[in-house]
């Protein structure tokens, strides 16, 4: 298993969130626009099988539960042909069992959304501020200070950033990269920024 750090080489702070229309585990189509009732949006590129991603499920569930003005949206962009554990069926099972309880868990079958956001690893979190109905990137970085799956975090960094954002303040903290397994691109789908 090779770990990879996220980088900010596609979206920069203040950039508008790329739009999407993706199928969720409820078999409904979900778009970026449906979350504009929230003051903040946390989009996390994640998956079912990666130990780094699995280690952060509880924290993502907690963030989704703790903040009424935050929508937590997980997006799985991995190739299920090569990684069957990341199949849509498996996504649905995790939600049905209650292991994943985000506001939405979406399947990026074409991988176009991951490429538009510049996602590199699982998990790769992007925190957006609602600016008059348009989501703009406020912070791109890790959820906490535990870089490895077996580490216990001492600081819930993303929770602190969310509180700053919901208080109407700018997040001035330096971005600290997330670490995880690489996005599993389908052959020929690797975006221009991909050099892993």
N, C-alpha and C positions, 0 to 999 in steps of 0.2 A: 504494500500500500504506500503510495507516494503522496505526501501532503503538499499543498500549494497554498500560497498566500494570495489574498485578493489584492487588486491594484485599482487605482482610480485613473484609468487611462481612456475611458469612454465618457462617463458622466462626471461632471464636476459639480461642486456645491452651487446651488442656484439653478441648475439645469432642470428643465421640465421632464417629468417622468414619461418615458415612452408609453404610448397607449397599448392596450392588449385586449383581446377577446379570447378567453381560454375556457375549456371545459373543466368544471370542478368535480369533486368526488360525488356531488349530488346530481351529476349528469346534466346540470344547467350550465349555460354559458355566462361567464362573469367578465365584466369589463372594468377598466380603471375607473370609469365615470361613476360606477355604482357605489364607490367608497367615499364620494365627496361630502357626505354628511359628517365625516370624521375630520377632526382638526389635524390628525397625523395618520400616516400610512407607513407600515413597515413591510416592505417586500423582501422576502428571503428566498433566495434560490437554494433549494435543499433537495433531499431525496429520501428514499426509504432505507437504503443499505449502508451508507457511509457511516462509520463509527463516529466521526466528527459531527455529522448532522444529527445522528441519533442522540448524542450526548447533549444536544441543545434543545431537544423537543420539549422537555419540561419547562425550560426557561421561556420558550416561545408561547407555550400554553399559559404560563403565568402572566406574561405580558398581555396576552389577549384578554385574560380574565380581569386583570388589575386596572386597565385603563379604558374607560367607556368611550373616550374621544379618539382612540387609536384602533385602526383596523390592522390585523396581522394576517398577511397573505403569503402562504407558502407556494412556491412554484417549483415543480419537478421538471427539469429539462433533459434528464438523462436518457440515453438510448436503451429502451427496454429489450431490444433484440439481443444486445450484448450483456445487459445487466437485468435479467428477468425479475429480480427483487424490486426493481424500480418501475414495474408495470403499473398501469392505471388500476387494475384489479387489486393489486397489493396496496396502493394508496387508499382505495375505498375500504379495504379491510382494516387498515390502521385507524381510519376515522370512525368506522362502525364500532370498533372495539373501544373507542374513547381514548386511544393512546395519543392521537393527534386531535387537538381541539382548537385550531386556529379559526379565524373568521372565514377563511376559504383555503382550500388546498387544491391547486390547479395544475393541469398537465399541459406542458409546453411541447406538444408532439413535434412541431416543426423546428423547434429550437430557435426560432427567430426572436422570441422575446428575450431569452438569455443573451443572445448576441447584441440586441439593441441596448441592453442595460450594461453590457460589458462584464457579465458574470464569469467568474473563473473557477470558483470552488463551491463545495457544499459543506457548511452553509456560507452564503455570501449575502449579508444583510444591507439593505438600502432604506434609510429613514427619510421620509418626505414630509414637508410642511404643506398644509392646504393654504394656498395663497389665492383667495377669492375664487375657489373652484378649480384651481390648477395646482397639481402637486409638484413641488420643487424640492430638489435634493437638499437635505439639511445635513446629512451625515452618512458616510459609507464606511462601515468598519465592523469590528467584532462585537459580539453580544456581551462578553465578559472577559475577565483576565485569565481564563483557564484555556490555554492554547491547545492542549491535548485532551483526547476523550476521557482519560482516567484522572485528569486533574480536577481538583475542587476549586471553584472560583472564590476569590475573596472580595471581588468587586463586580457588581452588576452594572457595567458601564453603559449599556444601551438603555437600561431603565432610567439611569440618571440623565442621559441625553433626551429621552422622551419627556421626562419631567421638565427639563429646561425648555423644550419646544412647546409643551402644553402651557407653560407659564408665560408664553409670548416672547421669550427671549431667544437670541441667536445662540447656536451651539458654536463655541469658539475652540473647543478641544481639538487637538490634532487627531487626525484619523489614524486609527491603529488597525492594521489589516486583519481580516478574518483568516482562519486557517482551516483547511479541509481537503477532502479528496477533490480531484479535478472534475469539472463538468465532463460528462462522457458524451462527446460529440459523435454523431453519426458520420461515417466516412464521407468526406467532402463538405461537411457542414462547418468545419472549423472557421471561425470568423477571422477577419484580418488581424485583429489584435492578439490572436492566439499564437504563442510560440513555446508553449510548455512541452 
